[in-house]
Amino acid sequence: MLRFPRKILIAVAILISVLLLSFLFGRHYDLSQAKQQAELQVGQLRNYLDTELSRFATIPHLVTDNQLLTAFLSDTDQPVQPINNYLADIQQASGASDVYVLNREGDVIASSNWQLDYSYIGNNFAFRPYFSQALAGNKIAYFALGLRSKERGIYFSEPIYRDGQVIGVVTLKVNVSKFETDRQLLNASHASHFYLSLDDNIIAMSDSPLWRLNSLHSLTAADYQHFTTSRRYLEYVPKVITAEHITSQGMPLLYVNDANKRSKYVPASAPIERLNAKITVLVDISSVNINQLGRLFWLSVIYAGGLMLFYSLMARFAGYKKLLFSRHSLEQEVIERTHALEKAQTALVQTAKLATIGQLSAGINHEINQPLSAMSTYLVSAKRLIAKGDIAKAAENIVIVQSLIERVHKIVGQLKHFSKPAQTQLREQSLSQLLKNAMVIASAQLKQDDVNVNAADIADTVKVWVDGIKFEQVLVNVITNASQAMADSTVRELSFEIEQFDDRVKLSILDTGPGIELHALGTIFEPFYSTKSTNGLGLGLSISKQIINSFNGCLSAHNRPGGGAQFIITLASTKGAL
């Protein structure tokens, strides 16, 4: 017994499932298209028939208003020829096959075909429903076979009144073949057929000759008895054409056995109220299943090609399985070493900071020893002054010593930024509120320096991602530096500018001081570099820049074209920009 690999069996099963689904989908799509075509054509045919039937139905009414005709019906001794000529003119102008007048007994007394061998004059049509119903005062359109011509026709009848009494009936006949051969009616696909079925399920007209006067529905004995009694089809006995009404994929279909051929159609029907009939269009779908073969073939080719490509790629990568396993182990080792390197890097950064402090120890020694030496001098002087009893001057020396102690504390406090790692926690903060908090702290310095502050116009919706306390420290440092820089300026104004970008906010702090010396622009943010003549530690701006850098931001200094300095702080406005 042959055994096939499991993968092949699965691939074949998937292919069969895909082909089956594709067949069903494609078939349903083609049936839907055929249904739309049938509905479109049946709507066109219905409009055409309704228009034509309405046009013919108005003609008998025009004839009933003829005074010569009513006078003739009242007095048959009058000459009939003028009436015949009048009816012949009506027939020629309308395109009808015949127009004739019947008296109350159903006898034809005038006709448009008076000169032909099969003239209706003298014939009695009292048995016709179109006569009896018109005599009863109704307007009627009725299908029947002609008694003399044996041709299928639609009879439009209307009563003729005089003094409120029906004195006769006028009838207009239209051969059904006119509708079957009309170019408008034939403006349809060759793959479609149509038929008009009456209320008794007999086909009155169709483009298929074999269907005419026959039925696609089963007929009962009562139906045949009615045909004989009404003589609608005279001696002709309608036949039943074998047809099967089914539903497939939710779509109603019609299978017809016609001339030893089984045809398949999608039907669409619409009512013709004037005839109490129904027009149906049939779109041929006999080849709909065969049409799927092309789609299935190309789908099979694509599937086979895709399957071959897939297995080719799988075979190509199969040789790399061991390598991938080894690579995974290597990646784990790399990850572990990366973590170790990150820890080592952190330690190195911290060591670098401490090394920077070591390199700058001479500067630190100078900055601390200077106030210590001064304190020693002032304390000795205070001791002597106390001994002399000059308490006021001794107190002044002590105040100076106190300020020197504060200076040492300030130096030591700011050096902490270089001796321990930063622990920054960034949160979304309101820039407007942060600036307000900083201005409260810096207000004393600004007041002391007599600086005029132009309030910043910053919307509450402007947000930045920062450590709030640290950022306020930076703002206070930059603002107080600007205030002190304007101490000797005539105009002392501090202002702010705000610019927004997609994910960044730029805050500018502007003063009207002397600006920054050109040689200092490149070193102003270095540790222990100071532009102040007195009490300048040279650490404030360096620490500020470090803080802003920890926010993934930028702090820069520039000279304004009109004079003064400009400090620009650029920060992230969204978390994604960090």
Rosetta blueprint (number, residue, H / E / L):
1 M L
2 L L
3 R L
4 F L
5 P L
6 R H
7 K H
8 I H
9 L H
10 I H
11 A H
12 V H
13 A H
14 I H
15 L H
16 I H
17 S H
18 V H
19 L H
20 L H
21 L H
22 S H
23 F H
24 L H
25 F H
26 G H
27 R H
28 H H
29 Y H
30 D H
31 L H
32 S H
33 Q H
34 A H
35 K H
36 Q H
37 Q H
38 A H
39 E H
40 L H
41 Q H
42 V H
43 G H
44 Q H
45 L H
46 R H
47 N H
48 Y H
49 L H
50 D H
51 T H
52 E H
53 L H
54 S H
55 R H
56 F H
57 A H
58 T H
59 I H
60 P H
61 H H
62 L H
63 V H
64 T H
65 D L
66 N L
67 Q H
68 L H
69 L H
70 T H
71 A H
72 F H
73 L H
74 S H
75 D L
76 T L
77 D L
78 Q L
79 P L
80 V L
81 Q H
82 P H
83 I H
84 N H
85 N H
86 Y H
87 L H
88 A H
89 D H
90 I H
91 Q H
92 Q H
93 A H
94 S H
95 G L
96 A L
97 S L
98 D E
99 V E
100 Y E
101 V E
102 L E
103 N E
104 R L
105 E L
106 G L
107 D E
108 V E
109 I E
110 A E
111 S E
112 S L
113 N L
114 W L
115 Q L
116 L L
117 D L
118 Y L
119 S L
120 Y L
121 I L
122 G L
123 N L
124 N E
125 F L
126 A L
127 F L
128 R L
129 P H
130 Y H
131 F H
132 S H
133 Q H
134 A H
135 L H
136 A L
137 G L
138 N L
139 K L
140 I E
141 A E
142 Y E
143 F E
144 A E
145 L E
146 G L
147 L L
148 R L
149 S L
150 K L
151 E L
152 R E
153 G E
154 I E
155 Y E
156 F E
157 S E
158 E E
159 P E
160 I E
161 Y E
162 R E
163 D L
164 G L
165 Q E
166 V E
167 I E
168 G E
169 V E
170 V E
171 T E
172 L E
173 K E
174 V E
175 N E
176 V L
177 S H
178 K H
179 F H
180 E H
181 T H
182 D L
183 R L
184 Q L
185 L L
186 L L
187 N L
188 A L
189 S L
190 H L
191 A L
192 S E
193 H E
194 F E
195 Y E
196 L E
197 S E
198 L L
199 D L
200 D L
201 N L
202 I L
203 I E
204 A E
205 M E
206 S E
207 D L
208 S L
209 P H
210 L H
211 W H
212 R L
213 L L
214 N L
215 S E
216 L L
217 H L
218 S L
219 L L
220 T L
221 A H
222 A H
223 D H
224 Y H
225 Q H
226 H H
227 F H
228 T H
229 T H
230 S H
231 R L
232 R L
233 Y L
234 L L
235 E L
236 Y L
237 V L
238 P L
239 K L
240 V E
241 I L
242 T L
243 A E
244 E E
245 H E
246 I E
247 T E
248 S E
249 Q L
250 G L
251 M E
252 P E
253 L E
254 L E
255 Y E
256 V E
257 N E
258 D L
259 A L
260 N L
261 K L
262 R E
263 S E
264 K E
265 Y E
266 V E
267 P E
268 A E
269 S E
270 A E
271 P E
272 I E
273 E H
274 R H
275 L H
276 N L
277 A E
278 K E
279 I E
280 T E
281 V E
282 L E
283 V E
284 D E
285 I L
286 S L
287 S L
288 V H
289 N H
290 I H
291 N H
292 Q H
293 L H
294 G H
295 R H
296 L H
297 F H
298 W H
299 L H
300 S H
301 V H
302 I H
303 Y H
304 A H
305 G H
306 G H
307 L H
308 M H
309 L H
310 F H
311 Y H
312 S H
313 L H
314 M H
315 A H
316 R H
317 F H
318 A H
319 G L
320 Y L
321 K H
322 K H
323 L H
324 L H
325 F H
326 S H
327 R H
328 H H
329 S H
330 L H
331 E H
332 Q H
333 E H
334 V H
335 I H
336 E H
337 R H
338 T H
339 H H
340 A H
341 L H
342 E H
343 K H
344 A H
345 Q H
346 T H
347 A H
348 L H
349 V H
350 Q H
351 T H
352 A H
353 K H
354 L H
355 A H
356 T H
357 I H
358 G H
359 Q H
360 L L
361 S H
362 A H
363 G H
364 I H
365 N H
366 H H
367 E H
368 I H
369 N H
370 Q H
371 P H
372 L H
373 S H
374 A H
375 M H
376 S H
377 T H
378 Y H
379 L H
380 V H
381 S H
382 A H
383 K H
384 R H
385 L H
386 I H
387 A H
388 K H
389 G L
390 D L
391 I H
392 A H
393 K H
394 A H
395 A H
396 E H
397 N H
398 I H
399 V H
400 I H
401 V H
402 Q H
403 S H
404 L H
405 I H
406 E H
407 R H
408 V H
409 H H
410 K H
411 I H
412 V H
413 G H
414 Q H
415 L H
416 K H
417 H H
418 F H
419 S H
420 K L
421 P L
422 A L
423 Q L
424 T L
425 Q L
426 L L
427 R E
428 E E
429 Q E
430 S E
431 L H
432 S H
433 Q H
434 L H
435 L H
436 K H
437 N H
438 A H
439 M H
440 V H
441 I H
442 A H
443 S H
444 A H
445 Q H
446 L H
447 K H
448 Q H
449 D L
450 D L
451 V L
452 N E
453 V E
454 N L
455 A L
456 A L
457 D L
458 I L
459 A L
460 D L
461 T L
462 V L
463 K E
464 V E
465 W E
466 V E
467 D L
468 G H
469 I H
470 K H
471 F H
472 E H
473 Q H
474 V H
475 L H
476 V H
477 N H
478 V H
479 I H
480 T H
481 N H
482 A H
483 S H
484 Q H
485 A H
486 M L
487 A L
488 D L
489 S L
490 T L
491 V L
492 R L
493 E E
494 L E
495 S E
496 F E
497 E E
498 I E
499 E E
500 Q E
501 F L
502 D L
503 D L
504 R E
505 V E
506 K E
507 L E
508 S E
509 I E
510 L E
511 D E
512 T L
513 G L
514 P L
515 G L
516 I L
517 E L
518 L H
519 H H
520 A H
521 L L
522 G L
523 T L
524 I L
525 F L
526 E L
527 P L
528 F L
529 Y L
530 S L
531 T L
532 K L
533 S L
534 T L
535 N L
536 G L
537 L L
538 G L
539 L L
540 G H
541 L H
542 S H
543 I H
544 S H
545 K H
546 Q H
547 I H
548 I H
549 N H
550 S H
551 F L
552 N L
553 G L
554 C E
555 L E
556 S E
557 A E
558 H E
559 N E
560 R L
561 P L
562 G L
563 G L
564 G L
565 A E
566 Q E
567 F E
568 I E
569 I E
570 T E
571 L E
572 A E
573 S L
574 T L
575 K H
576 G H
577 A H
578 L L
